[in-house]
Amino acid sequence: MGGGVSAPVAIYKIEPEYSEEARKAKFQGTVVLSIVVDEQGLPRSFKVVKPLGLGLDEKASSGPEVALLACQDERQAVAVQAPSK
């Protein structure tokens, strides 16, 4: 991520369900979130950076089920803000 800080790495990720509105419209795409990952590797806050609409943004930003390895600088775990799709 720069400055000697490693990027977060997903250990597992459960994709959010499609909204009924998007399913009926047969709409698909990728919502991009900005996620703050704490020192324990837990996602803490989510912000939609690239929205899609049709209820997909809400599904994606309602707390993605993901576990991450904590980011580290040369010596210790650190909190970072990272993009996520």
N, C-alpha and C positions, 0 to 999 in steps of 0.2 A: 504494500500500500504506500510505500515510500518512507523515507526517513528511518529505515531499519525496522519498520513495523510490518509483520506478516499479515496477510489477508485472512479473514475468517474462512474456515473450511466447513461445509455442511457434513455432518455425520449421518443424518437422515432428514428427510423432508417429506411431509405429506401434502400433496397438492390440494388447494381449496376446491370445494365443489362448485360447479357452474350454477349460476343463478337460473331460476326458472325462466326468466325473461330472455336471457342469452340462449338458453337451450331451445326455446320456442323459435327464436330468430335464427337458429343455427349459426350463431356468431361465436367466433373464437379469436384469440389473440393473447398477448402477454401484457400484464400489468407490471410496471416497474416500481418497486418500493425502495425507499431509503430507510435502512434499519440501523439503529444504534445497538451494537453488541457489547455487553458488559464484560468485565474481567473474567467472569465464569463461563463465558460463551453463550449466555442467554440473551435472546433478542428482547430489547426493552421498549423501544418506541418505533412506530412505523409511520411513514409519510408516503403517500402516493406521488410519484414523480412523473409517471406516464400513465394517465388514466385511459380506460376503455369505455366506461359507461355500462349500461344495461345490468347494473347490480354487481358486475365483476370486481369493480374497485373495492366495494364494501366487503365482499367475500375475501379478497386478497389481503386487505388491511385489518381484518378483525382478529389479528393475532395468528400469523402463520405458524403451523406446527412444524418447528424445525429445531434441531439441536446443532450447535456449532462448536468447533474447537475454538478456544479463546485466541484472540490475536496477541502477538507478543512482540515486544521490541527486543533488543539484544539480551535483556536481563529478566523481564517479568511480563506477566499478562497485563494487557491494557484494554480500555474501552475504545471502540472506534465506531465511525459511521460508515456504512458500506451499502452499495446498491444491491438489489436482489430482484430476480425475475421470477 
